[in-house]
């Protein structure tokens, strides 16, 4: 069962397109259901106090105003899950009956109380139906398959820098492997505001992109044909699911993305998940998720770009890990001199980089790895390998 609490809205701010951030006064506290492991600083998370924050999706129930009573889903906070400490509005006391029905016949969140229709790019009522019915190839476009949402920004920035003065269009295809609403990603909001990302596509049960698509294959095609993208970046939104097991993680969708790109005649480019500071041994150096995807799960031969490091022991460790997983024999492995200037540029333009709670200053390796993939994709896309 879900846990719910009634609360009174104290203040309303805009969080993103169609998304409000609320300050609320809970009727009673939400206590953690279990004690989680110690945080890195050795402290236990404090219990959530009656004053809390919540997110509200305006398209579901209309805009919320200060002074309203709202019913919140507080389950994730109770379980100490990574929602940023946010509750979610599931009802407004003043909402009453809702009459508006949006166009389209493809339901997102199907067979749940929150199911709603979208006009998918493939369906007959779509102005792009004829083009999508004929679509069958990515015509060699690079597809950068992400393992984490935090890899998106450095990959996009590296694409832009590697392309130089050449105009390129970049599309992001967001899957339903993590957060479902596109508006929940502040990273996407930043990239769009800075003019670094041209078009977004949401597939499966993810929603809120410029283009809605039924599945990954048609989403990639829509990015290329409707979105006119030269390079496509694809992966889940914020909030990867993991279980401390090899196969119980949504990170493995990266293999499906790479195979889909290959099946459609694209150039699959894998972002390797690296870290020099993760406290978990399975994610230090090359993450076991990457080794599983590229060593066992994916069928296509992929482009695998890695950053050349000044830290020789760490680079040797990574080489040993990928070699033991059989990656050099299954894929095209390339080492690139990715300059840390990319990280400096991200800081200069206010593009916040953070992965697993660590910034580019505390652990630059995850972002350099993503930048390597973005740089290589741009070189593939412009023929300058």
C-alpha positions in Angstrom: 0.0 0.0 0.0 1.0 3.6 -0.5 1.4 6.0 2.4 -0.6 9.3 2.2 -0.8 12.4 4.2 -3.1 15.5 3.9 -1.2 18.8 3.9 -1.8 22.5 3.5 0.1 24.4 0.7 2.2 27.2 2.2 4.0 28.4 -1.0 4.1 27.6 -4.7 7.1 27.9 -7.1 7.6 26.8 -10.6 9.9 23.7 -10.8 9.7 23.1 -14.6 7.3 23.0 -17.5 3.9 21.9 -16.1 5.5 21.1 -12.7 5.0 23.0 -9.4 7.2 22.8 -6.3 5.2 23.2 -3.2 6.1 24.0 0.4 3.5 22.2 2.5 2.5 21.8 6.1 1.8 18.2 6.9 -0.9 17.1 9.3 1.6 14.8 10.9 5.2 13.8 10.3 6.4 11.1 7.9 8.7 8.8 9.9 11.2 6.6 8.0 9.9 3.0 7.8 13.3 1.6 8.4 16.8 2.8 9.3 18.9 3.1 6.2 22.6 2.6 6.0 24.8 5.4 7.3 25.4 8.2 4.9 28.9 9.0 3.8 29.4 11.4 6.6 28.4 8.7 9.1 25.1 10.5 10.1 21.6 9.0 10.0 19.1 11.0 7.9 16.8 13.0 10.1 13.1 12.2 10.2 10.9 14.2 7.9 9.3 17.1 9.7 5.8 18.4 9.3 7.0 21.1 6.9 8.0 19.4 3.7 8.3 19.9 0.0 6.1 18.3 -2.7 5.8 18.2 -6.5 2.6 18.7 -8.4 2.0 17.9 -12.1 -0.3 20.6 -13.3 -1.7 18.7 -16.3 -3.3 16.1 -14.0 -5.3 18.3 -11.7 -4.8 21.9 -12.7 -2.6 24.4 -10.8 -2.4 24.4 -7.0 -2.5 27.7 -5.0 -1.3 28.6 -1.6 -3.8 27.7 1.2 -5.2 24.6 -0.6 -5.5 21.2 1.0 -3.7 18.5 -1.0 -3.3 14.7 -0.5 0.3 13.6 -0.9 1.9 10.3 -1.7 4.7 10.2 1.0 5.8 6.6 0.5 9.2 7.3 -1.1 10.3 9.7 1.6 9.1 7.2 4.2 11.3 4.5 2.6 14.3 6.9 2.3 14.3 6.6 -1.5 16.1 9.1 -3.9 13.3 11.5 -4.8 15.2 14.5 -3.4 13.0 14.5 -0.4 9.9 15.3 -2.4 6.3 14.1 -1.8 3.9 14.0 -4.7 0.4 15.4 -5.0 -2.2 12.8 -5.8 -5.3 14.9 -5.2 -6.5 18.5 -4.5 -9.4 19.0 -2.2 -10.7 21.7 -4.5 -10.2 19.8 -7.7 -13.7 18.4 -8.1 -14.5 16.5 -11.3 -12.1 16.9 -14.3 -13.7 17.2 -17.7 -10.8 17.9 -20.2 -9.6 15.0 -22.3 -6.3 15.6 -24.2 -6.0 14.6 -27.9 -4.5 11.2 -28.8 -5.4 7.6 -28.1 -2.1 6.2 -26.7 -2.4 5.9 -22.9 0.6 6.5 -20.6 0.6 4.9 -17.2 -1.9 2.4 -18.7 -4.3 0.6 -16.4 -3.5 2.7 -13.4 -5.7 5.3 -11.8 -3.5 7.9 -13.4 -3.7 6.8 -17.0 -4.0 9.6 -19.5 -3.9 9.9 -23.3 -1.1 11.4 -25.5 -1.0 12.0 -29.2 1.8 9.7 -30.1 3.9 10.5 -33.1 3.1 7.1 -34.7 -0.7 7.0 -34.4 -3.0 7.7 -37.3 -4.2 11.1 -36.0 -0.6 12.3 -35.8 0.5 14.8 -38.5 3.7 12.6 -38.7 1.9 9.3 -39.1 2.8 8.9 -42.8 6.4 9.7 -42.2 6.6 7.3 -39.2 4.9 4.5 -41.2 7.6 4.7 -43.8 10.5 5.2 -41.2 12.9 2.3 -41.1 16.4 3.6 -40.8 18.6 5.9 -38.8 20.9 6.2 -41.8 24.1 5.9 -39.8 23.3 8.5 -37.2 25.3 8.0 -33.9 23.1 7.0 -30.9 24.8 7.6 -27.6 23.3 5.1 -25.1 23.5 6.4 -21.5 23.7 4.2 -18.4 22.8 7.1 -16.0 20.8 10.3 -16.5 23.8 12.3 -15.1 25.8 11.3 -18.2 23.5 13.3 -20.5 24.8 16.8 -19.9 28.6 16.1 -20.3 27.9 14.0 -23.4 25.8 16.8 -24.9 28.4 19.5 -24.1 31.2 17.3 -25.6 29.1 16.8 -28.7 28.8 20.5 -29.2 32.5 21.2 -28.5 33.7 18.5 -30.8 31.4 19.7 -33.6 32.9 23.2 -33.4 31.3 25.6 -35.8 29.4 22.8 -37.7 25.7 23.1 -37.0 24.3 19.9 -35.5 20.9 19.0 -34.0 20.9 16.9 -30.8 17.9 14.9 -29.5 17.4 13.2 -26.2 15.2 10.1 -26.1 14.1 9.5 -22.5 13.0 6.0 -21.6 10.8 4.8 -18.7 13.7 3.1 -16.8 13.5 5.7 -14.0 11.6 8.9 -13.5 8.7 9.0 -16.0 8.0 12.8 -16.3 10.5 14.7 -18.5 9.8 17.8 -16.4 11.3 16.2 -13.4 14.8 16.5 -15.0 16.4 19.8 -14.1 19.3 18.7 -16.3 17.1 18.7 -19.4 15.7 22.1 -18.4 19.2 23.5 -18.1 20.3 22.0 -21.5 17.2 23.4 -23.2 17.6 26.9 -21.6 21.3 27.0 -22.7 20.3 26.0 -26.3 22.4 22.8 -26.1 19.6 20.4 -26.7 17.2 20.8 -29.6 14.5 18.2 -29.2 13.2 15.7 -26.6 11.3 12.4 -27.1 9.6 10.4 -24.3 9.0 6.7 -24.9 7.1 3.9 -23.2 5.4 5.3 -20.1 7.8 8.3 -19.8 5.9 11.5 -20.8 6.4 15.2 -21.4 8.8 15.3 -24.3 8.4 17.4 -27.3 7.5 14.2 -29.1 5.7 11.2 -27.5 6.4 7.7 -28.9 5.2 4.3 -28.1 8.6 2.5 -27.8 12.3 2.8 -28.1 12.7 1.9 -31.7 10.0 4.4 -32.9 11.3 7.0 -30.5 14.8 6.8 -32.0 13.3 7.1 -35.5 11.1 10.0 -34.4 14.1 11.8 -33.1 15.9 11.4 -36.4 13.0 12.0 -38.8 10.6 14.3 -37.0 13.2 15.9 -34.7 15.7 16.1 -37.5 18.5 15.1 -35.1 22.0 14.5 -36.3 23.0 12.8 -33.1 20.7 11.1 -30.7 21.3 10.6 -26.9 19.1 8.0 -25.3 18.6 6.8 -21.7 16.5 6.9 -18.6 15.6 10.0 -16.6 16.7 10.6 -13.0 16.5 7.8 -10.5 18.1 4.5 -11.7 16.8 1.4 -9.9 19.4 -1.0 -8.5 19.4 -4.0 -6.1 23.0 -4.8 -5.5 22.7 -7.7 -8.0 24.1 -8.1 -11.5 20.8 -8.4 -13.3 18.3 -6.5 -11.1 18.9 -3.0 -12.4 17.4 -0.7 -14.9 20.9 0.1 -16.1 20.8 -3.0 -18.3 18.4 -1.1 -20.6 21.5 0.3 -22.1 22.0 -3.0 -23.9 18.5 -2.7 -25.5 19.2 0.8 -26.6 22.5 -0.1 -28.3 20.9 -3.1 -30.0 17.9 -1.0 -31.1 20.3 1.6 -32.6 22.2 -1.1 -34.5 19.0 -2.8 -35.7 17.8 0.5 -37.2 21.1 1.2 -39.0 22.5 3.7 -36.5 25.9 3.8 -34.9 25.6 2.6 -31.3 28.0 4.5 -29.0 28.1 3.2 -25.4 28.8 5.5 -22.4 31.0 3.7 -20.0 30.1 4.2 -16.4 33.3 5.0 -14.5 34.1 6.3 -11.1 37.3 7.1 -9.1 35.5 7.8 -5.9 32.5 5.5 -5.5 32.7 3.8 -2.1 31.2 0.7 -3.5 33.9 -1.6 -5.0 31.5 -2.9 -7.7 31.3 0.6 -9.2 34.9 1.7 -8.8 36.9 2.0 -12.0 34.5 0.5 -14.6 31.1 -0.2 -13.0 29.9 -3.8 -13.0 26.8 -2.6 -14.8 28.9 -1.5 -17.8 30.8 -4.7 -17.8 27.6 -6.7 -17.8 26.0 -4.7 -20.6 29.0 -4.6 -22.9 30.4 -8.0 -21.9 27.3 -10.1 -21.9 23.9 -8.4 -22.5 24.4 -6.5 -25.8 24.5 -8.3 -29.2 25.6 -5.4 -31.4 29.2 -4.4 -32.0 29.4 -1.0 -30.4 31.6 2.1 -30.3 33.1 2.3 -26.8 35.0 5.5 -26.0 37.1 5.9 -22.9 39.0 9.0 -21.6 42.8 8.9 -21.4 43.7 9.6 -17.8 46.7 11.2 -16.1 46.2 8.6 -13.3 48.1 5.6 -14.8 47.2 3.1 -12.1 43.5 3.9 -12.4 43.7 3.7 -16.2 45.4 0.3 -15.9 42.7 -0.8 -13.6 40.0 0.2 -16.1 41.8 -1.5 -19.0 42.1 -4.7 -16.9 38.4 -4.6 -16.1 37.2 -4.1 -19.6 39.7 -6.7 -21.0 38.6 -9.3 -18.4 35.0 -8.7 -19.5 35.9 -9.3 -23.1 34.9 -5.8 -24.3 37.9 -5.1 -26.6 37.2 -8.3 -28.6 33.5 -7.6 -28.9 33.5 -3.9 -29.6 35.5 -1.1 -31.0 37.4 0.4 -28.1 39.0 3.8 -28.4 40.8 6.0 -25.9 40.3 9.7 -26.3 42.2 12.7 -24.8 39.2 14.3 -23.2 40.3 17.6 -21.7 39.1 18.6 -18.3 38.3 22.0 -20.0 34.9 20.4 -20.7 34.2 20.3 -17.0 35.5 23.9 -16.6 33.1 24.9 -19.4 30.2 23.2 -17.7 30.9 25.1 -14.5 31.3 28.4 -16.4 27.9 28.2 -18.1 26.2 27.0 -14.9 25.5 23.5 -16.1 25.5 21.6 -12.8 27.2 18.2 -13.0 26.4 15.7 -10.3 26.3 11.9 -10.2 25.5 9.7 -7.3 25.8 12.7 -5.0 29.3 13.6 -6.2 30.2 16.6 -8.3 32.8 16.9 -11.1 35.3 18.3 -8.5 35.0 15.3 -6.2 34.8 12.7 -8.9 35.5 13.9 -12.4 35.7 10.4 -14.0 32.0 9.8 -14.6 31.7 13.0 -16.5 34.9 12.6 -18.5 33.7 9.1 -19.6 30.4 10.6 -20.8 32.2 13.4 -22.5 34.4 10.8 -24.3 31.3 9.2 -25.7 29.8 12.5 -26.8 33.1 13.6 -28.4 33.4 10.3 -30.3 29.7 10.5 -31.5 30.3 13.9 -32.9 33.4 12.7 -34.7 31.5 9.8 -36.1 28.7 12.0 -37.1 30.9 14.4 -39.0 33.3 11.8 -40.4 36.3 13.1 -38.5 37.4 10.0 -36.7 
